[in-house]
């Protein structure tokens, strides 16, 4: 979920301010923030028109086709001649290279994962040869990820090896039974010509199968694939597996074909048939939400490996890695289904509905966006809604999880330190490179973004109800999706567009909501909104155990502000070794001993601070945190009952394709 190279949003309102979205406003809004919101005020007259024009249901071809590039395709060849060595061998032939020199590069990062990974460091034995005469050509490596070939205006071929030893959804991995390859870490590209088409000939080891969302070049050739441009090639993972490793299930929804590939190189008790059946219900739920599916074919790639690893979204596929034993419990299996739902919804939110700066990509450097709270956080919101609609969790379970999420969120000291829009922009240096003080100054845009999404959903429903209409986060996504280009099946958006769609759903100006909770740091009003919707809201003491405010493992990783630990002078990195003269081996053990000994006043805590022994006095206090619970009221017959039922029981509508 990232991009670069700014491009004009086709959805931009005439009244929207020119140029990129301004930087995040701090809690006390400065002049740029005031200008930003003032400019948005001009959108208000258009909201009524938006309500009439942003209607779902646009007829178009499902498979987007970009404008063909004038130059011939780059022909790649991918081979694993000795998979036990962990090397992937790559060749690339450029038949049209008119310049005296041609520049080729490896990507610095993988879209959807906001960290510079410098994939060029895994490239070895980079060579170039002329097509005519097969002569070696001079090659100069000019920086960490770039090579310049002296091809003298003639066609040439480059070859190189990629060392693939990191199994994750954003890197590449090869072993003697299995390989998962991501295009950004395998294929070179021509800077400035990423729109050039490509073909890929895959030569797997004997008897291995190949699984990828790329289109086969022909029905007769299942190991040669085509990509309309480098973006598609880079966005299409390739899984290769020995016969005993991978299983495949196929199903159809709304005329679209879906494949579920389950690879377990080290074995797993995961049941492919059950996973595919439940994934189908998730797909159907989302198809109802957004009135159909925007693809001809979609591929789920799920790998079971002790490394775990989460998921990464792609335009027509997703790659996911889970631990083999996660299927041992129903809760573990539910986490797998949530991952599937999350990654599948990304085919809309961030791949087709995306920040205007997130496509086309600049693969050479960071691509900054302030919308990760929307692209990731709201995807979590919709993931849970889909689980409800698919019947994979009950309304009670949904409310229980929401209460647990709020309880956890309220314990995070950094939740309101930095605006979530700014944390989105800072993902490259914060979320993916957290400092020791991260928990005190930041929070995950997944976690807070999800809760903002739930708050917005309830707000839209409640405000729209006051006007005798319906509104929801589902409607917000429908409005954004209705503005897509029917040819490319994408729409570039800004925060202006999100605010306008939310305002159209609510029937009132929703700018203050975003000003407070996205660009500001006010506490989210979730309990109040849940109560306003007529649910029971209770808060009880989280724990009877006294509280110190420190947490960690063998050393202290968090000292909560204004806590007993902070007052005692405890520092991040301190290693507790004794409480009241008795040895302890971890922060948890120190907390337990302090709680047991702390009734009569301060207790002596001994820590190592680097190589120095430090003695502190710490007095635990009553735990200030609360456990939150949201529930359906026993008497569910008040005037808000229809709103509650519609919010929780949409999954009962799964017999139709539209709401």
C-alpha positions as CSV (number, residue, x, y, z in Angstrom):
1,X,0.0,0.0,0.0
2,X,2.3,2.7,-1.2
3,X,3.1,4.8,-4.2
4,X,5.0,7.7,-5.5
5,X,5.0,10.0,-8.5
6,X,2.2,12.4,-7.9
7,X,-0.6,12.3,-10.4
8,X,-3.8,14.4,-10.6
9,X,-6.8,12.9,-9.0
10,X,-9.6,12.4,-11.5
11,X,-11.9,12.7,-8.5
12,X,-10.6,16.1,-7.4
13,X,-13.3,18.7,-6.7
14,X,-13.1,22.0,-8.6
15,X,-13.1,23.6,-5.2
16,X,-10.3,21.5,-3.8
17,X,-7.0,23.4,-3.2
18,X,-4.3,22.8,-5.8
19,X,-1.1,20.8,-5.0
20,X,-0.6,17.9,-2.6
21,X,-2.4,17.5,0.7
22,X,-0.8,19.8,3.2
23,X,1.2,18.4,6.1
24,X,-0.6,17.1,9.2
25,X,-1.9,19.8,11.4
26,X,-0.8,19.6,15.0
27,X,-3.4,19.5,17.8
28,X,-3.4,23.3,17.9
29,X,-4.2,23.9,14.3
30,X,-1.8,26.3,12.5
31,X,-2.5,28.5,9.5
32,X,-1.9,25.8,6.9
33,X,-4.4,23.5,8.6
34,X,-6.9,26.3,8.8
35,X,-6.4,27.0,5.2
36,X,-6.8,23.3,4.4
37,X,-10.1,23.0,6.2
38,X,-11.3,26.4,4.9
39,X,-10.7,25.2,1.4
40,X,-12.7,22.1,2.1
41,X,-15.7,24.2,3.2
42,X,-16.2,25.0,-0.5
43,X,-17.1,21.3,-1.0
44,X,-20.3,21.6,1.1
45,X,-22.5,22.8,-1.8
46,X,-21.4,19.8,-3.9
47,X,-22.5,17.3,-1.3
48,X,-26.1,17.1,-2.4
49,X,-24.9,16.6,-5.9
50,X,-22.6,13.9,-4.7
51,X,-25.4,12.1,-3.0
52,X,-27.2,11.9,-6.2
53,X,-24.4,11.1,-8.6
54,X,-22.2,8.6,-6.6
55,X,-24.5,5.7,-7.1
56,X,-23.1,2.1,-7.3
57,X,-23.4,0.0,-10.5
58,X,-21.0,0.9,-13.3
59,X,-20.8,-1.4,-16.3
60,X,-17.3,-2.1,-17.5
61,X,-14.9,-4.8,-18.3
62,X,-13.5,-6.4,-15.2
63,X,-10.0,-6.7,-16.4
64,X,-8.3,-3.3,-16.6
65,X,-6.2,-2.6,-19.6
66,X,-3.7,0.1,-19.6
67,X,-2.5,1.9,-22.7
68,X,0.0,-0.2,-24.5
69,X,3.6,1.2,-24.4
70,X,5.2,1.8,-27.8
71,X,8.3,-0.2,-27.1
72,X,8.6,-4.0,-27.2
73,X,8.2,-6.0,-24.0
74,X,11.2,-6.8,-21.8
75,X,11.5,-10.6,-21.9
76,X,12.4,-12.1,-18.5
77,X,13.4,-15.6,-17.8
78,X,13.3,-17.0,-14.3
79,X,14.9,-20.3,-13.3
80,X,15.8,-22.3,-10.1
81,X,18.5,-24.6,-11.4
82,X,19.7,-25.5,-7.9
83,X,17.1,-24.4,-5.4
84,X,19.1,-25.8,-2.4
85,X,21.6,-22.9,-3.0
86,X,18.8,-20.4,-2.5
87,X,19.6,-18.6,-5.7
88,X,17.1,-17.5,-8.3
89,X,18.6,-17.0,-11.8
90,X,17.2,-14.2,-13.9
91,X,17.7,-13.1,-17.5
92,X,16.2,-10.0,-19.1
93,X,16.3,-9.3,-22.8
94,X,15.8,-5.7,-24.1
95,X,15.2,-5.8,-27.9
96,X,14.6,-2.0,-28.0
97,X,17.4,-0.1,-26.3
98,X,18.2,2.8,-28.6
99,X,20.5,4.7,-26.3
100,X,24.3,4.3,-26.2
101,X,23.7,3.3,-22.6
102,X,20.8,1.7,-20.8
103,X,20.1,2.1,-17.0
104,X,18.6,-0.8,-15.1
105,X,17.7,-0.9,-11.4
106,X,16.4,-3.0,-8.6
107,X,13.6,-1.7,-6.4
108,X,14.5,-0.2,-3.0
109,X,11.2,-1.3,-1.4
110,X,8.0,-3.3,-1.9
111,X,4.7,-1.4,-2.2
112,X,2.5,-2.1,0.8
113,X,5.6,-2.4,3.1
114,X,6.9,1.0,4.1
115,X,10.6,0.3,4.6
116,X,13.6,0.8,2.3
117,X,14.9,-2.8,1.9
118,X,17.6,-2.2,-0.7
119,X,16.8,-5.3,-2.8
120,X,19.9,-4.6,-4.9
121,X,22.1,-6.0,-2.1
122,X,20.9,-9.5,-3.0
123,X,22.0,-9.3,-6.6
124,X,25.2,-11.2,-7.7
125,X,27.0,-11.8,-11.0
126,X,25.3,-9.1,-13.0
127,X,26.5,-9.4,-16.6
128,X,25.4,-8.1,-20.0
129,X,25.8,-9.5,-23.5
130,X,24.8,-8.3,-26.9
131,X,22.0,-10.2,-28.7
132,X,23.9,-10.0,-32.0
133,X,27.1,-11.8,-31.7
134,X,26.7,-12.7,-28.0
135,X,29.5,-10.3,-27.0
136,X,30.1,-9.2,-23.4
137,X,29.2,-5.6,-22.8
138,X,30.6,-3.2,-20.2
139,X,28.5,-2.8,-17.1
140,X,29.0,-0.3,-14.3
141,X,27.2,-0.4,-11.0
142,X,26.6,3.2,-10.2
143,X,25.0,2.9,-6.8
144,X,23.4,0.4,-4.4
145,X,20.6,-0.6,-6.8
146,X,21.6,0.7,-10.3
147,X,23.6,-0.7,-13.2
148,X,24.5,1.1,-16.5
149,X,25.0,-1.1,-19.6
150,X,27.0,0.2,-22.6
151,X,24.8,-1.4,-25.2
152,X,25.6,1.0,-28.0
153,X,22.0,1.3,-29.1
154,X,21.6,-2.4,-29.8
155,X,19.5,-5.2,-28.2
156,X,21.1,-6.9,-25.3
157,X,20.5,-9.4,-22.4
158,X,21.4,-9.1,-18.8
159,X,21.8,-12.0,-16.4
160,X,22.2,-12.1,-12.6
161,X,21.5,-14.2,-9.5
162,X,19.3,-13.2,-6.6
163,X,20.1,-14.7,-3.2
164,X,16.6,-15.4,-1.7
165,X,16.9,-16.5,1.9
166,X,14.2,-14.4,3.7
167,X,10.8,-15.9,3.9
168,X,8.3,-13.1,4.2
169,X,5.5,-11.6,2.1
170,X,7.6,-8.7,1.1
171,X,10.9,-10.4,0.2
172,X,11.9,-13.6,-1.7
173,X,12.8,-17.1,-0.6
174,X,14.0,-20.3,-2.2
175,X,14.7,-23.7,-0.8
176,X,14.8,-27.3,-2.0
177,X,10.9,-27.8,-1.9
178,X,9.4,-24.4,-2.2
179,X,9.9,-20.8,-3.4
180,X,8.0,-17.5,-2.9
181,X,9.2,-14.7,-5.1
182,X,8.2,-11.1,-5.1
183,X,8.8,-9.1,-8.3
184,X,10.3,-6.1,-6.6
185,X,13.2,-8.2,-5.1
186,X,13.7,-10.3,-8.3
187,X,13.3,-8.3,-11.5
188,X,15.3,-5.3,-12.7
189,X,13.4,-2.5,-14.3
190,X,14.2,0.4,-16.6
191,X,13.8,3.7,-14.6
192,X,11.6,6.1,-16.5
193,X,10.0,3.3,-18.5
194,X,8.1,1.2,-16.0
195,X,5.1,1.3,-18.3
196,X,7.0,-1.0,-20.7
197,X,5.3,-4.4,-21.0
198,X,7.0,-7.6,-19.9
199,X,6.9,-11.4,-20.4
200,X,8.2,-13.9,-17.9
201,X,9.3,-17.5,-18.8
202,X,9.4,-19.5,-15.6
203,X,11.5,-22.7,-15.6
204,X,10.6,-24.5,-12.4
205,X,12.4,-27.6,-11.1
206,X,11.1,-30.9,-12.4
207,X,7.5,-31.6,-11.3
208,X,7.2,-28.3,-9.4
209,X,4.0,-26.3,-9.9
210,X,3.8,-22.6,-10.5
211,X,1.2,-20.3,-9.0
212,X,0.8,-16.6,-9.9
213,X,-1.9,-14.0,-10.7
214,X,0.0,-13.2,-14.0
215,X,-1.9,-14.1,-17.2
216,X,-0.5,-17.1,-19.1
217,X,0.8,-16.1,-22.5
218,X,-1.4,-18.8,-24.0
219,X,-3.6,-21.7,-22.9
220,X,-0.9,-24.1,-24.2
221,X,1.9,-22.4,-22.3
222,X,1.5,-22.4,-18.5
223,X,5.0,-21.3,-17.6
224,X,5.2,-18.2,-19.8
225,X,3.4,-15.1,-18.5
226,X,2.6,-11.6,-19.5
227,X,2.5,-8.3,-17.6
228,X,1.1,-5.1,-19.1
229,X,3.9,-3.1,-17.4
230,X,6.5,-3.4,-14.6
231,X,3.9,-2.3,-12.0
232,X,1.9,-5.5,-12.8
233,X,5.0,-7.6,-12.8
234,X,6.3,-6.3,-9.5
235,X,2.8,-6.7,-8.0
236,X,2.4,-10.4,-8.9
237,X,4.0,-12.8,-6.6
238,X,5.2,-16.2,-7.9
239,X,4.9,-19.3,-5.8
240,X,6.7,-22.5,-6.9
241,X,6.3,-25.8,-5.0
242,X,7.1,-29.5,-5.1
243,X,4.0,-31.7,-5.6
244,X,3.7,-32.6,-1.9
245,X,3.9,-29.0,-0.7
246,X,1.0,-27.2,-2.4
247,X,-2.7,-27.8,-2.7
248,X,-5.1,-25.8,-4.8
249,X,-8.9,-25.2,-4.5
250,X,-10.9,-23.2,-7.0
251,X,-14.3,-21.5,-6.8
252,X,-16.4,-18.9,-8.6
253,X,-18.2,-15.8,-7.3
254,X,-20.2,-13.4,-9.4
255,X,-18.6,-14.7,-12.6
256,X,-15.0,-14.3,-11.3
257,X,-12.6,-17.1,-10.8
258,X,-10.7,-17.5,-7.6
259,X,-7.8,-19.8,-6.7
260,X,-6.8,-20.7,-3.1
261,X,-3.2,-22.1,-3.0
262,X,-2.1,-23.6,0.3
263,X,1.6,-24.4,0.6
264,X,2.9,-26.1,3.8
265,X,6.6,-26.9,3.2
266,X,7.1,-28.1,6.8
267,X,3.6,-29.7,7.1
268,X,0.4,-28.3,8.7
269,X,-3.0,-29.5,9.8
270,X,-4.7,-26.6,8.0
271,X,-7.7,-27.9,6.0
272,X,-7.7,-26.5,2.5
273,X,-11.4,-27.3,1.8
274,X,-12.6,-25.4,4.9
275,X,-10.3,-22.4,4.3
276,X,-11.4,-22.1,0.7
277,X,-15.1,-22.5,1.7
278,X,-14.9,-19.7,4.3
279,X,-12.8,-17.5,2.0
280,X,-15.6,-17.9,-0.5
281,X,-18.1,-16.5,2.1
282,X,-15.8,-13.5,2.7
283,X,-15.5,-12.9,-1.0
284,X,-19.3,-13.0,-1.4
285,X,-19.7,-10.6,1.6
286,X,-17.4,-8.1,-0.1
287,X,-19.0,-8.6,-3.5
288,X,-22.4,-7.6,-1.9
289,X,-20.8,-4.6,-0.1
290,X,-19.3,-3.2,-3.3
291,X,-21.8,-4.6,-5.9
292,X,-19.6,-7.1,-7.6
293,X,-15.9,-8.0,-8.1
294,X,-13.5,-6.0,-10.2
295,X,-11.4,-8.9,-11.5
296,X,-11.6,-11.9,-13.8
297,X,-9.3,-14.0,-11.7
298,X,-7.9,-13.7,-8.1
299,X,-5.3,-15.8,-6.4
300,X,-4.9,-16.4,-2.6
301,X,-1.3,-17.6,-1.8
302,X,-1.2,-18.9,1.8
303,X,2.0,-20.4,3.2
304,X,2.2,-22.2,6.5
305,X,5.7,-21.8,8.0
306,X,7.1,-21.4,11.5
307,X,8.3,-18.0,10.6
308,X,4.8,-16.6,10.3
309,X,4.7,-13.2,8.7
310,X,1.3,-11.7,8.0
311,X,0.1,-10.7,4.5
312,X,0.7,-8.4,1.6
313,X,-1.9,-7.1,-0.8
314,X,-1.6,-7.1,-4.6
315,X,-3.9,-6.0,-7.4
316,X,-5.3,-9.4,-8.2
317,X,-3.8,-11.6,-5.4
318,X,-2.4,-11.7,-1.9
319,X,0.5,-13.5,-0.3
320,X,0.1,-14.6,3.3
321,X,2.3,-16.5,5.7
322,X,0.9,-18.1,9.0
323,X,2.4,-20.5,11.5
324,X,1.6,-24.2,10.8
325,X,0.0,-24.8,14.2
326,X,-2.3,-21.7,14.1
327,X,-5.0,-24.0,13.0
328,X,-5.0,-26.0,16.2
329,X,-7.6,-23.7,17.8
330,X,-10.7,-22.0,16.6
331,X,-9.3,-18.7,17.7
332,X,-6.2,-19.3,15.6
333,X,-8.3,-20.3,12.6
334,X,-10.3,-17.2,13.0
335,X,-7.1,-15.1,12.9
336,X,-6.3,-16.8,9.5
337,X,-9.8,-15.9,8.2
338,X,-9.3,-12.3,9.4
339,X,-6.0,-12.1,7.6
340,X,-7.7,-13.4,4.4
341,X,-10.5,-10.9,4.7
342,X,-8.1,-8.0,5.4
343,X,-5.9,-8.7,2.4
344,X,-8.8,-9.4,0.1
345,X,-10.4,-6.0,0.9
346,X,-7.1,-4.3,0.0
347,X,-7.9,-5.1,-3.7
348,X,-10.2,-2.1,-3.3
349,X,-8.8,-0.1,-0.5
350,X,-5.2,0.9,-1.6
351,X,-4.9,-1.1,-4.8
352,X,-7.9,0.4,-6.7
353,X,-9.0,3.2,-4.3
354,X,-5.7,4.7,-3.4
355,X,-4.0,7.9,-2.3
356,X,-3.2,9.9,-5.4
357,X,0.5,9.7,-4.4
358,X,0.4,5.9,-4.3
359,X,0.7,5.1,-8.0
360,X,2.4,4.9,-10.3
361,X,5.3,4.1,-8.0
362,X,8.8,5.4,-7.6
363,X,10.6,2.2,-6.7
364,X,13.9,4.0,-6.0
365,X,12.9,5.7,-2.8
366,X,10.3,6.3,-0.1
367,X,6.7,7.1,-1.2
368,X,5.0,9.2,1.4
369,X,1.3,9.1,2.2
370,X,-0.9,10.5,5.0
371,X,-3.7,8.0,4.4
372,X,-2.4,4.8,6.0
373,X,-5.0,5.2,8.8
374,X,-7.5,4.9,5.9
375,X,-5.9,2.3,3.7
376,X,-4.9,0.0,6.6
377,X,-7.0,1.1,9.5
378,X,-10.3,1.2,7.7
379,X,-9.4,-2.1,6.0
380,X,-9.4,-3.6,9.5
381,X,-12.8,-2.0,10.1
382,X,-14.2,-3.5,6.9
383,X,-12.5,-6.9,7.6
384,X,-14.5,-7.3,10.8
385,X,-17.6,-6.2,9.0
386,X,-17.0,-8.8,6.3
387,X,-16.5,-11.5,9.0
388,X,-19.9,-10.6,10.4
389,X,-21.6,-10.5,7.0
390,X,-20.0,-13.9,6.1
391,X,-21.4,-15.4,9.3
392,X,-17.8,-16.3,10.4
393,X,-18.2,-14.5,13.7
394,X,-21.3,-13.7,15.7
395,X,-22.6,-10.2,16.7
396,X,-21.7,-11.1,20.3
397,X,-18.2,-12.0,19.3
398,X,-17.8,-8.8,17.3
399,X,-18.8,-6.7,20.3
400,X,-16.5,-8.6,22.6
401,X,-13.6,-8.1,20.3
402,X,-14.4,-4.4,19.9
403,X,-14.4,-4.1,23.7
404,X,-11.1,-5.9,23.9
405,X,-9.6,-3.6,21.2
406,X,-10.8,-0.5,23.1
407,X,-9.4,-1.8,26.4
408,X,-6.0,-2.4,24.7
409,X,-6.0,0.9,23.0
410,X,-6.7,2.9,26.2
411,X,-3.6,1.3,27.7
412,X,-1.3,2.8,25.0
413,X,0.3,5.9,26.4
414,X,1.3,7.2,22.9
415,X,-2.2,6.9,21.4
416,X,-2.9,10.6,21.3
417,X,0.7,12.0,21.2
418,X,1.0,12.4,17.4
419,X,-1.9,12.9,14.8
420,X,-2.5,9.6,13.0
421,X,-2.1,11.3,9.6
422,X,1.4,12.3,10.6
423,X,2.1,8.8,11.8
424,X,1.1,7.5,8.4
425,X,3.6,9.8,6.7
426,X,6.2,8.8,9.2
427,X,5.7,5.0,8.7
428,X,9.1,4.7,7.0
429,X,10.9,5.9,10.1
430,X,8.4,5.2,12.9
431,X,6.2,2.1,12.5
432,X,8.9,0.1,10.5
433,X,11.8,1.5,12.5
434,X,10.5,2.0,16.0
435,X,12.7,3.7,18.5
436,X,12.7,2.6,22.2
437,X,10.2,5.4,23.0
438,X,7.8,4.4,20.3
439,X,5.1,3.3,22.7
440,X,5.1,6.6,24.5
441,X,4.9,8.8,21.4
442,X,3.1,6.8,18.7
443,X,0.5,4.1,18.0
444,X,-0.1,1.7,15.1
445,X,-2.2,3.3,12.3
446,X,-3.8,-0.2,11.9
447,X,-5.0,-0.1,15.5
448,X,-6.1,3.5,15.8
449,X,-7.2,3.7,12.2
450,X,-9.6,0.7,12.8
451,X,-11.1,2.4,15.8
452,X,-11.5,5.7,13.9
453,X,-13.3,3.6,11.2
454,X,-15.7,2.2,13.8
455,X,-16.3,5.6,15.3
456,X,-16.9,7.0,11.8
457,X,-19.3,4.2,10.9
458,X,-21.4,4.7,14.0
459,X,-21.3,8.5,13.6
460,X,-22.5,8.2,10.0
461,X,-25.3,5.9,10.9
462,X,-26.5,8.0,13.9
463,X,-26.3,11.4,12.1
464,X,-28.0,10.0,8.9
465,X,-30.7,8.5,11.1
466,X,-31.5,11.9,12.5
467,X,-32.3,13.0,8.9
468,X,-34.4,10.0,8.1
469,X,-31.8,8.4,5.8
470,X,-29.0,5.7,5.9
471,X,-25.3,6.3,6.1
472,X,-22.3,4.1,6.9
473,X,-18.7,3.4,6.2
474,X,-19.9,0.9,3.6
475,X,-21.7,3.8,1.8
476,X,-18.5,5.8,2.0
477,X,-16.5,3.2,0.2
478,X,-19.3,2.8,-2.4
479,X,-19.2,6.5,-3.1
480,X,-15.4,6.4,-3.6
481,X,-15.6,3.3,-5.7
482,X,-18.3,4.8,-7.9
483,X,-15.8,7.4,-9.1
484,X,-13.4,4.9,-10.6
485,X,-12.1,5.0,-14.1
486,X,-14.0,2.2,-15.9
487,X,-10.9,1.4,-18.0
488,X,-8.3,1.1,-15.3
489,X,-10.7,0.2,-12.5
490,X,-8.9,2.6,-10.2
491,X,-9.6,6.0,-8.5
492,X,-6.9,8.3,-7.0
493,X,-8.2,10.1,-3.9
494,X,-7.2,12.7,-1.4
495,X,-8.4,13.3,2.1
496,X,-10.8,15.8,0.6
497,X,-12.6,13.0,-1.2
498,X,-12.9,10.9,1.9
499,X,-14.3,13.9,3.9
500,X,-16.7,14.7,1.0
501,X,-17.9,11.1,0.8
502,X,-18.4,10.9,4.6
503,X,-20.3,14.2,4.6
504,X,-22.6,12.9,1.8
505,X,-23.3,9.8,3.8
506,X,-24.1,11.7,7.0
507,X,-26.0,14.5,5.4
508,X,-23.8,17.0,7.2
509,X,-20.3,18.4,7.2
510,X,-18.0,15.8,8.6
511,X,-14.9,18.0,8.6
512,X,-14.8,18.4,12.4
513,X,-14.6,14.6,12.8
514,X,-11.4,14.4,10.7
515,X,-10.0,17.6,12.3
516,X,-10.3,16.1,15.8
517,X,-9.3,12.5,15.3
518,X,-7.2,12.3,12.1
519,X,-5.4,15.6,12.0
520,X,-5.8,16.2,15.7
521,X,-5.2,14.2,18.9
522,X,-8.6,14.3,20.7
523,X,-9.6,11.1,22.4
524,X,-11.8,8.9,20.3
525,X,-15.5,8.9,21.4
526,X,-16.1,5.1,20.9
527,X,-17.9,4.3,24.2
528,X,-20.1,7.3,23.8
529,X,-21.1,6.4,20.3
530,X,-21.7,2.8,21.2
531,X,-23.9,3.9,24.0
532,X,-25.7,6.4,21.7
533,X,-26.5,3.5,19.5
534,X,-28.3,1.9,22.4
535,X,-25.7,-0.8,23.3
536,X,-24.8,-1.5,26.9
537,X,-21.4,-0.1,27.8
538,X,-19.6,-1.1,31.0
539,X,-16.2,-0.4,32.3
540,X,-14.7,-2.4,35.2
541,X,-11.3,-2.5,36.9
542,X,-8.8,-4.2,34.6
543,X,-6.9,-5.9,37.4
544,X,-6.8,-6.1,41.2
545,X,-3.0,-6.3,41.1
546,X,-1.1,-3.2,42.0
547,X,0.4,-1.3,39.0
548,X,3.9,0.0,38.5
549,X,3.7,1.3,34.9
550,X,6.7,-0.7,33.7
551,X,6.6,-3.5,31.1
552,X,9.1,-5.4,29.0
553,X,11.0,-8.7,29.0
554,X,14.4,-9.2,30.5
555,X,14.8,-5.4,30.4
556,X,12.3,-2.4,30.6
557,X,10.8,-1.5,27.3
558,X,8.0,0.9,28.5
559,X,7.8,3.3,31.4
560,X,4.3,4.8,31.4
561,X,4.2,8.5,31.8
562,X,3.1,9.6,35.3
563,X,3.4,6.1,36.6
564,X,5.2,4.8,39.8
565,X,8.0,3.5,37.6
566,X,8.5,7.0,36.0
567,X,8.4,8.6,39.4
568,X,11.0,6.3,40.8
569,X,13.4,7.2,37.9
570,X,13.3,3.9,36.1
571,X,14.7,4.1,32.6
572,X,14.2,2.3,29.3
573,X,16.7,-0.5,29.1
574,X,17.1,-1.0,32.8
575,X,17.3,-4.7,33.8
576,X,15.5,-5.6,37.0
577,X,17.6,-8.0,39.1
578,X,16.1,-7.9,42.6
579,X,13.0,-6.7,44.5
580,X,13.6,-6.2,48.3
581,X,16.8,-8.1,48.0
582,X,15.3,-11.1,46.3
583,X,16.4,-12.0,42.8
584,X,14.1,-11.5,39.8
585,X,14.8,-12.5,36.2
586,X,12.3,-10.4,34.2
587,X,10.1,-7.3,34.3
588,X,7.0,-9.4,34.8
589,X,8.6,-11.2,37.8
590,X,9.6,-7.8,39.2
591,X,6.0,-6.5,38.8
592,X,4.7,-9.6,40.6
593,X,7.1,-9.2,43.5
594,X,6.5,-5.5,43.8
595,X,2.7,-6.1,43.9
596,X,3.2,-8.7,46.7
597,X,5.5,-6.5,48.7
598,X,4.0,-3.0,48.1
599,X,1.2,-2.7,50.6
600,X,3.3,-0.9,53.2
601,X,5.0,1.7,51.1
602,X,7.9,2.0,48.7
603,X,9.8,-1.2,47.9
604,X,13.5,-1.4,46.9
605,X,14.0,-2.3,43.2
606,X,17.5,-3.2,42.1
607,X,18.4,-2.8,38.4
608,X,21.4,-2.9,36.1
609,X,21.7,0.3,34.1
610,X,24.2,-0.9,31.5
611,X,27.1,-2.0,33.7
612,X,26.0,0.0,36.7
613,X,23.9,-1.2,39.7
614,X,21.2,1.2,40.6
615,X,18.9,1.1,43.6
616,X,15.4,2.6,43.3
617,X,12.3,3.0,45.6
618,X,9.0,2.2,43.9
619,X,5.5,2.1,45.4
620,X,2.9,0.4,43.2
621,X,-0.6,1.9,43.0
622,X,-4.1,0.7,42.1
623,X,-4.3,-0.2,38.5
624,X,-5.8,2.9,36.7
625,X,-6.9,1.0,33.6
626,X,-10.3,-0.3,32.8
627,X,-11.8,-3.3,31.0
628,X,-14.4,-2.2,28.5
629,X,-17.4,-4.3,27.5
630,X,-20.0,-3.6,24.8
631,X,-23.1,-5.7,24.6
632,X,-26.6,-5.9,23.1
633,X,-29.1,-4.8,25.7
634,X,-31.4,-7.5,27.2
635,X,-34.4,-5.5,26.3
636,X,-33.8,-4.9,22.6
637,X,-37.0,-3.2,21.6
638,X,-36.3,0.5,21.8
639,X,-36.4,3.0,18.8
640,X,-32.7,2.3,18.2
641,X,-33.1,-1.4,17.8
642,X,-33.4,-1.3,14.0
643,X,-30.1,0.6,13.8
644,X,-28.3,-1.9,16.1
645,X,-29.7,-4.9,14.2
646,X,-28.7,-3.4,10.8
647,X,-25.2,-2.7,12.1
648,X,-24.7,-6.2,13.5
649,X,-26.9,-8.5,11.5
650,X,-26.0,-7.5,7.9
651,X,-24.6,-11.0,7.5
652,X,-28.1,-12.4,7.4
653,X,-28.6,-10.7,4.0
654,X,-26.1,-13.0,2.3
655,X,-28.7,-14.5,0.1
656,X,-28.6,-11.5,-2.3
657,X,-25.8,-9.8,-4.2
658,X,-27.0,-6.3,-3.3
659,X,-28.2,-4.5,-0.1
